[in-house]
Amino acid sequence: MRQPSSLVTTLRSSVETLFPGYFAMVMATGIVSIACHLHEMERFAWWLLFINIGSYIILWVLTLARIAFFTQRFTTDLADHAKGPGFFTMIASTCVLGSQLDLIAGNTTVALYLLAFGLVLWTLITYSFYTAVTTKSLKPTIQRGLNGTWLIPIVGTQSIVVLGTILSDQFGRFTEIVLFFTLSMYLFGVMLYILVMSLIFYRWTFVRMQPNELTPPYWINMGALAITTLASATLILNAARWEFLTEIMPFLKGMTLFTWAAGTWWIPLLFILGAWRHMVMRYPLRYDPQYWSMVFPLGMYTTCTFQMAKAFGIDFIYSIPQYFIYLAIAGWLAAFLGLLVHLFNGLRVSTAKRGN
């Protein structure tokens, strides 16, 4: 019987073990592209859009292949405390790509389809995951089961708020209903962040933290607040579409500044802990798909700060994203280069095995 080639074996293994949170690459690429668009870096914004469309399609092809051929592995990961939250990147990536297509390419039609798809994914993944982790008999300790990916459900929720609010005027007489829905989702996301962040902060401060446990997704501590800030800023910018939003404007502005200030507080601490991990504890710095979860908050903080300045009409705030954009671009370039090197090395190993 003929044995499959090493390349086929490698591809099969890659599909079977596909990291559930790999859609964070689409999230990161999309939000950095939007940040570039806001800063009138149009050429780079368009290049990132093209890359993102290709990445999104490839990841869904691999995911559908995983569902079809490795169903048990897929469902097991979905019910896993440590891996399950990564599936929420499917929701966030779908809606971020929708926002990217609407804002940069002006393709409202596809953005509407992506919004609908994102809502379906949110419903399926949210209730599947939380039901599974609640009802399973064997559960991990908080040290083993809780990590930064537990904040991705907030990101997925607020990404729907952003895209839904942007597209609300496309629903005609149902605009107010859509805005009521996005406002409610926004408030749910805030509540969920408070619940999850309380557990993470407890885990950080009262349970020993090893260098290998301080993974890049913990940057979503800040990223979840950044997209929450963007969500409320987007509601403010579109308040003219619904009188009720105008009535609660002081509340929305207060919440926007609250989440932005809290997110800003995280940034120095996350850099300090990253230095402790790699420079003090000598943890090796090599490519990991989880690093896209670090790039996304950098791009999201840039975007949310820009939109908050626009919503508040405060010019001096613009100086922050004007510099932070370069940090976001540098982070994306580093992660993308790491991905290319990783794929090249994997292909070289497969070719060498095939030659032997």
C-alpha positions in Angstrom: 0.0 0.0 0.0 1.4 3.4 -1.0 2.2 5.7 1.9 1.1 9.3 1.8 3.9 11.8 1.1 5.4 13.8 3.9 3.8 17.0 2.6 0.3 15.4 2.7 1.0 14.0 6.2 2.2 17.5 7.4 -0.9 19.1 5.9 -3.2 16.5 7.5 -1.5 17.0 10.9 -1.8 20.8 10.5 -5.5 20.6 9.9 -6.1 18.2 12.8 -4.2 20.3 15.3 -5.2 23.7 13.8 -5.0 26.3 16.6 -8.6 27.5 17.3 -7.4 31.0 17.8 -5.6 31.4 14.5 -8.3 33.7 13.3 -6.7 36.3 15.5 -4.4 36.9 12.5 -7.4 38.2 10.6 -8.5 40.3 13.6 -5.0 41.8 13.9 -4.5 42.4 10.2 -8.0 43.9 9.9 -7.7 46.4 12.7 -4.2 47.5 11.7 -5.5 48.1 8.2 -8.4 50.2 9.6 -6.0 52.1 11.8 -3.8 52.8 8.7 -7.0 54.0 6.8 -7.9 56.4 9.6 -4.3 57.8 9.4 -4.5 58.1 5.6 -2.0 55.3 4.9 -4.2 54.1 2.2 -1.8 51.9 0.2 -0.8 49.9 3.2 -4.4 49.7 4.3 -5.4 48.2 1.0 -2.5 45.7 1.0 -3.6 44.5 4.4 -7.2 44.2 3.2 -6.1 41.9 0.3 -3.9 39.8 2.7 -6.8 39.6 5.1 -9.3 38.4 2.6 -6.9 35.6 1.5 -6.1 34.7 5.1 -9.8 34.5 6.1 -10.7 32.2 3.2 -7.7 29.9 3.8 -8.5 29.6 7.6 -12.1 28.8 6.9 -11.1 26.1 4.3 -8.8 24.6 6.9 -11.5 24.9 9.6 -14.2 23.3 7.5 -11.8 20.5 6.6 -11.1 20.0 10.4 -14.8 19.9 11.1 -15.4 17.3 8.3 -12.4 15.0 9.0 -11.6 15.6 12.6 -15.0 16.3 14.1 -14.2 14.7 17.5 -11.0 16.7 17.9 -12.9 19.9 16.9 -15.7 19.4 19.4 -13.2 18.4 22.2 -11.3 21.7 21.7 -14.5 23.7 21.7 -15.4 22.2 25.1 -11.9 22.7 26.5 -11.4 25.4 29.2 -8.0 26.5 27.8 -8.7 26.1 24.1 -12.4 26.8 23.7 -12.3 30.6 24.0 -10.0 30.7 21.0 -13.0 29.8 18.8 -14.4 33.3 19.5 -11.8 34.7 17.2 -14.0 33.4 14.4 -16.6 35.8 15.4 -14.3 38.8 15.9 -12.4 38.2 12.7 -15.6 38.0 10.7 -16.9 41.3 12.0 -13.5 43.0 11.8 -13.2 42.0 8.2 -16.7 43.3 7.6 -15.8 46.7 9.1 -12.6 46.7 7.0 -14.5 46.0 3.8 -17.1 48.7 4.6 -14.7 51.4 5.7 -11.9 50.9 3.2 -13.5 49.3 0.2 -17.0 50.7 0.6 -18.4 47.2 0.2 -21.5 47.4 2.4 -23.2 44.4 0.9 -20.5 41.9 1.8 -20.2 43.6 5.2 -23.9 43.0 5.9 -23.5 39.3 5.0 -20.5 39.1 7.3 -22.5 40.8 10.1 -25.2 38.1 9.7 -22.6 35.4 9.7 -20.9 36.8 12.7 -24.3 36.8 14.6 -24.8 33.1 13.7 -21.3 32.3 14.9 -21.8 34.3 18.1 -25.0 32.4 18.9 -23.6 28.9 18.1 -20.2 29.3 19.8 -21.3 31.3 22.8 -24.0 28.9 24.0 -22.0 25.8 22.9 -18.9 26.8 24.8 -20.5 28.0 28.0 -22.9 25.0 28.2 -20.0 22.6 27.7 -17.7 24.1 30.3 -20.5 24.4 32.8 -21.9 20.9 32.5 -18.7 18.9 32.1 -17.9 16.7 35.1 -14.1 17.0 35.1 -12.9 20.6 35.3 -9.3 22.0 35.5 -8.0 24.3 38.2 -8.1 28.0 37.6 -4.3 27.9 37.0 -4.6 25.4 34.1 -8.0 26.4 32.7 -8.0 30.2 32.8 -5.9 32.3 30.4 -6.1 35.5 28.3 -8.2 33.8 25.7 -11.1 34.0 28.1 -11.4 37.6 27.2 -11.9 36.9 23.5 -15.7 36.4 23.9 -15.8 40.1 24.9 -13.9 41.0 21.8 -16.3 38.9 19.7 -19.3 40.6 21.3 -18.0 44.1 20.8 -17.0 43.4 17.2 -20.6 42.8 16.5 -21.5 46.1 18.2 -19.0 48.0 16.1 -20.0 46.5 12.7 -23.8 46.5 13.6 -23.7 50.2 14.6 -21.7 51.2 11.5 -24.3 49.4 9.2 -27.4 50.4 11.2 -28.5 52.9 8.6 -28.8 50.1 6.1 -31.8 48.7 7.9 -34.2 51.5 7.1 -37.1 51.6 9.6 -35.4 48.9 11.7 -32.4 51.2 12.4 -33.6 51.9 16.0 -34.1 48.2 16.7 -30.6 47.5 15.4 -29.1 50.2 17.6 -31.0 49.0 20.6 -29.6 45.5 20.0 -26.0 46.8 19.6 -26.3 49.0 22.7 -27.5 45.9 24.7 -24.7 43.8 23.3 -22.2 46.6 24.3 -23.5 46.6 27.9 -23.4 42.8 28.0 -19.8 42.9 26.8 -18.9 45.3 29.6 -20.4 43.1 32.2 -18.7 40.0 30.8 -15.3 41.8 30.9 -15.8 42.6 34.6 -16.6 39.0 35.5 -13.7 37.4 33.5 -11.1 40.1 34.4 -11.8 39.6 38.1 -10.9 35.9 37.8 -7.8 36.7 35.7 -6.6 39.4 38.1 -7.0 36.9 41.0 -5.1 34.3 39.0 -2.3 36.8 38.3 -1.9 38.1 41.9 -2.6 35.0 44.1 -1.5 32.0 42.0 2.1 31.5 40.9 2.7 32.5 37.3 5.3 30.6 35.3 7.0 32.3 32.2 5.4 29.8 29.9 1.9 30.7 31.3 2.3 34.4 30.7 1.2 34.0 27.0 0.6 36.7 24.4 -3.3 36.4 24.7 -3.0 38.2 28.0 -2.6 41.3 25.9 -6.3 41.0 25.4 -6.6 42.4 29.0 -6.1 45.7 27.2 -7.4 44.7 23.8 -10.9 43.8 25.2 -11.1 47.3 26.8 -9.9 48.9 23.6 -12.6 47.3 21.4 -15.1 48.2 24.1 -14.0 51.8 23.9 -14.3 51.6 20.1 -17.8 50.2 20.4 -19.1 53.0 22.7 -17.3 55.6 20.6 -19.0 54.2 17.5 -22.4 54.4 19.2 -21.6 58.1 20.0 -20.6 58.9 16.5 -23.9 57.4 15.2 -26.1 58.8 17.9 -28.0 61.0 15.4 -29.7 57.8 14.1 -31.6 57.2 17.3 -32.8 59.9 19.8 -32.3 57.6 22.8 -28.5 57.5 22.2 -28.5 61.2 22.4 -30.4 61.1 25.7 -27.8 58.8 27.3 -24.8 60.6 25.7 -23.2 61.6 29.1 -23.3 57.9 30.1 -21.8 56.7 26.9 -19.0 59.3 27.0 -18.3 58.5 30.6 -18.1 54.7 29.8 -15.9 55.4 26.8 -13.3 57.4 28.9 -13.6 54.8 31.7 -12.7 51.8 29.5 -10.0 53.7 27.5 -8.3 54.8 30.8 -8.4 51.3 32.1 -7.0 49.9 28.9 -4.2 52.5 28.8 -3.2 51.5 32.4 -2.6 47.9 31.2 0.0 48.8 28.5 3.1 49.6 30.6 2.4 46.6 32.8 2.1 44.2 29.9 5.4 45.5 28.4 7.1 45.0 31.8 5.7 41.5 32.2 6.9 40.7 28.7 10.4 41.9 29.5 10.3 39.7 32.7 9.2 36.7 30.7 11.8 37.0 27.9 14.7 38.9 29.4 14.7 38.0 33.1 13.3 34.4 32.9 15.0 33.8 29.4 11.8 32.3 27.9 12.7 31.8 24.2 11.1 34.3 21.7 9.9 32.4 18.7 6.9 32.4 16.4 3.6 31.3 17.9 0.2 32.0 16.4 -0.8 33.4 19.8 1.3 36.5 19.0 -1.5 37.7 16.7 -3.4 38.2 20.0 -0.8 40.7 20.9 -0.8 42.6 17.6 -4.6 43.0 17.7 -4.7 45.0 20.9 -2.0 47.3 19.5 -4.0 48.1 16.4 -7.3 48.3 18.4 -5.8 50.8 20.9 -4.7 52.9 18.0 -8.1 52.8 16.4 -10.2 53.3 19.5 -8.2 56.3 20.6 -8.5 57.9 17.2 -12.3 57.3 17.2 -12.6 58.5 20.9 -10.9 61.7 20.0 -13.3 62.2 17.1 -16.3 61.4 19.3 -15.2 63.7 22.0 -14.0 66.5 19.7 -10.7 66.7 21.7 -7.8 67.4 19.3 -4.9 66.7 21.6 -5.9 63.1 22.0 -5.1 62.5 18.3 -1.4 62.8 19.1 -1.5 59.3 20.9 -2.7 57.2 17.9 -0.4 59.3 15.5 2.6 57.6 17.2 1.0 54.4 18.4 0.1 53.4 14.8 3.8 52.7 14.1 4.0 50.3 17.1 1.0 48.5 15.7 2.5 48.3 12.2 5.8 47.1 13.6 4.0 44.4 15.6 2.1 43.2 12.6 5.3 43.1 10.4 7.1 41.1 13.1 4.3 38.6 13.4 3.8 38.2 9.7 7.6 37.7 9.1 7.5 35.1 11.9 4.7 33.4 10.1 6.5 33.3 6.8 9.7 31.9 8.4 7.6 29.3 10.2 5.9 28.2 7.0 9.2 28.1 5.1 10.9 26.0 7.7 7.9 23.7 7.8 8.0 23.3 4.0 11.7 22.7 4.1 11.4 20.0 6.7 8.6 18.3 4.6 10.7 18.5 1.5 13.7 17.0 3.2 11.6 14.1 4.6 10.2 13.5 1.1 13.7 13.4 -0.3 14.8 10.8 2.2 
